[in-house]
Amino acid sequence: ANEFHRELTKEIKGAFEPIQKIVKEVLDKYLYLENRPATLKFEMKPESWDEETGEIISEIITAYIEPIDKSQASQEVNKYFNTFHYRLFCTMVGISIAVASRKNTGINLPLVLDDIFYASDFENRTTIEEFIKKLFSIFKVFTPELELQLILFTHDQLIFESIIKASKTEGIENILFTKLFKYEEAELEGDFKNLVLRMPAYVPYSFPQNLIETK
């Protein structure tokens, strides 16, 4: 088990090292957009060790928030943010890794966010829209040569409406949205039930017809 943890730590370090700089830049940019006077630093934190020899067997990558004001001590991210903002920050960690992978490889893989939050998590609709706008901004800054392909799934009507508005105000084009029926509400087509409706029952903002694929 100890040997396994040593190898795992080695693999994690090796995978994170080439993208660490970009991940930090993306997250620092996010902190700036959040109007937080702080930067991020990463350190390896011992997770387990040999009680007889004191050898560190495994370590974990730990993120610390470092205030611009050096008279204040650094804090672990989960202690710096409240529960809601910590959840958003964790989402941004995944997004920053995606940005770093795109930048390093030049491969434009889509970003898929699967029901990552509900409207109840946010203070109001404006907060949701601002988060989505920050997401668009970060991809424009760090990978302007690669068009963002964002696939987002949500059960929440308010999240859907907010994303549509943010996309419209940011001038995002080529948008396609669909709504999935419940199985019992879907109509039978041949030997299967069609669960997909291309045009939702309610669209909060009008789009030019050539940007909406209808069926």
C-alpha positions in Angstrom: 0.0 0.0 0.0 2.8 2.4 0.8 4.5 1.7 -2.5 1.2 2.4 -4.3 0.9 5.8 -2.6 4.4 6.7 -3.5 3.7 6.0 -7.1 0.4 7.8 -7.0 2.0 10.9 -5.6 4.7 10.8 -8.3 2.1 10.5 -11.0 0.1 13.4 -9.6 3.2 15.6 -9.4 4.2 14.7 -12.9 0.7 15.5 -14.4 0.2 18.7 -12.5 3.7 20.3 -13.0 3.3 21.2 -16.7 -0.1 22.9 -16.2 0.4 24.4 -12.8 1.5 27.8 -14.0 -1.6 28.2 -16.3 -4.0 26.8 -13.6 -2.6 29.4 -11.2 -3.0 32.2 -13.8 -6.6 31.2 -14.5 -7.5 31.0 -10.9 -5.7 34.3 -10.1 -7.7 35.9 -12.9 -10.9 34.5 -11.4 -10.0 36.0 -8.0 -9.4 39.3 -9.7 -12.8 39.2 -11.4 -14.3 38.4 -8.0 -12.7 41.6 -6.6 -10.7 39.6 -4.1 -7.3 41.2 -3.2 -5.4 37.8 -3.1 -3.4 35.4 -5.2 -3.1 31.6 -5.1 -0.2 29.4 -4.2 0.1 25.6 -4.3 2.0 23.5 -1.9 2.4 19.7 -1.4 0.9 18.8 2.0 1.8 15.5 3.6 -1.1 13.1 3.7 0.4 10.0 5.2 3.8 9.0 6.6 5.7 6.1 8.1 5.4 6.3 11.8 8.7 4.5 12.4 10.9 6.3 10.0 9.0 9.6 9.5 9.2 9.1 5.7 6.4 11.0 3.9 4.6 8.4 1.9 1.9 10.4 0.1 1.2 14.1 -0.4 -1.7 16.1 -1.8 -1.7 19.3 -3.8 -3.1 22.0 -1.5 -4.2 25.4 -2.6 -3.7 28.4 -0.3 -5.1 31.9 -0.7 -2.4 34.5 -0.2 -3.6 38.0 0.6 -1.9 40.9 -1.2 -1.5 42.4 2.2 1.5 40.4 3.5 0.6 41.2 7.1 -2.2 38.7 6.8 -1.5 34.9 6.9 -2.2 32.6 4.0 -5.3 30.3 4.4 -6.4 27.1 2.9 -9.0 27.7 0.3 -11.8 25.9 2.2 -11.2 28.1 5.2 -11.0 31.3 3.1 -14.3 30.9 1.2 -17.8 30.3 2.5 -19.5 27.1 1.4 -21.1 28.6 -1.7 -17.9 30.4 -3.0 -15.8 27.3 -2.1 -18.1 25.2 -4.4 -17.7 27.8 -7.2 -13.9 27.8 -6.7 -13.8 24.0 -6.9 -15.7 24.3 -10.2 -13.2 26.9 -11.4 -10.3 24.5 -10.6 -11.8 22.0 -13.0 -12.4 24.7 -15.6 -8.8 26.0 -15.2 -7.4 22.5 -15.8 -9.5 22.3 -19.0 -8.1 25.7 -20.1 -4.6 24.6 -19.4 -5.1 21.3 -21.3 -6.5 23.3 -24.3 -3.6 25.8 -24.2 -0.9 23.1 -23.9 -2.3 20.7 -26.5 -4.1 23.0 -28.9 -6.9 20.5 -29.0 -10.3 22.2 -28.7 -12.3 19.7 -26.6 -15.7 20.8 -25.4 -16.2 21.9 -21.8 -19.1 19.9 -20.3 -20.7 21.2 -17.1 -23.3 18.7 -15.8 -25.8 20.3 -13.4 -23.0 21.7 -11.3 -25.2 24.1 -9.4 -28.8 25.2 -8.7 -30.3 28.7 -8.7 -30.9 28.3 -5.0 -27.1 28.3 -4.5 -26.9 31.9 -5.8 -27.9 35.1 -4.2 -29.9 36.2 -7.3 -30.1 35.9 -11.1 -27.4 38.6 -11.6 -24.8 36.4 -9.7 -25.5 33.5 -12.0 -25.1 35.7 -15.1 -21.8 37.2 -13.8 -20.4 33.8 -13.2 -21.1 32.7 -16.7 -19.7 36.0 -18.1 -16.5 35.4 -16.1 -16.3 31.9 -17.6 -16.5 33.3 -21.1 -13.9 36.0 -20.3 -11.4 33.5 -19.0 -11.5 31.4 -22.1 -11.2 34.5 -24.3 -8.1 35.6 -22.4 -6.2 32.3 -22.2 -7.3 30.5 -25.4 -8.5 33.2 -27.8 -7.5 31.1 -30.8 -9.8 28.2 -29.8 -13.5 28.8 -30.0 -15.2 27.8 -26.7 -17.5 24.8 -27.0 -19.6 24.8 -23.9 -22.2 22.0 -23.2 -24.2 22.7 -20.1 -26.9 20.5 -18.5 -29.3 21.9 -15.9 -32.6 21.0 -14.3 -33.1 24.6 -13.1 -35.2 27.0 -15.2 -33.5 30.1 -13.6 -30.0 28.8 -14.5 -31.2 28.2 -18.1 -32.7 31.7 -18.4 -29.5 33.3 -16.9 -27.2 31.5 -19.3 -29.3 32.5 -22.3 -29.2 36.2 -21.1 -25.4 36.1 -20.4 -24.8 34.5 -23.8 -26.9 37.2 -25.5 -25.3 40.2 -23.7 -21.8 38.8 -24.4 -22.5 38.4 -28.1 -22.2 34.6 -28.1 -23.4 33.2 -31.4 -24.2 29.7 -32.7 -26.3 28.6 -29.7 -28.4 25.5 -29.7 -30.6 24.6 -26.7 -32.9 21.6 -26.2 -35.2 20.4 -23.5 -35.5 16.7 -22.5 -39.0 15.4 -21.8 -39.7 13.0 -19.0 -39.9 9.5 -20.4 -43.7 9.2 -19.8 -44.3 12.5 -21.7 -42.3 11.6 -24.8 -43.9 10.5 -28.0 -43.2 7.2 -29.6 -41.2 7.5 -32.9 -40.8 4.1 -34.5 -39.4 1.8 -32.0 -38.1 4.4 -29.5 -39.4 7.4 -27.6 -38.1 10.8 -28.7 -37.0 12.6 -25.5 -35.7 15.8 -27.2 -37.6 19.0 -27.9 -35.4 21.5 -29.7 -37.3 24.6 -28.7 -38.0 25.0 -24.9 -41.5 26.0 -23.9 -40.2 29.3 -22.6 -37.3 31.3 -24.2 -36.6 34.5 -22.1 -34.8 36.4 -24.8 -35.4 36.5 -28.5 -32.6 35.2 -30.8 -32.3 35.8 -34.5 -33.9 32.8 -36.2 -30.8 31.8 -38.1 -29.1 31.1 -34.7 -31.7 28.8 -33.4 -32.1 25.3 -34.8 -35.8 24.3 -34.6 -37.5 21.1 -35.4 
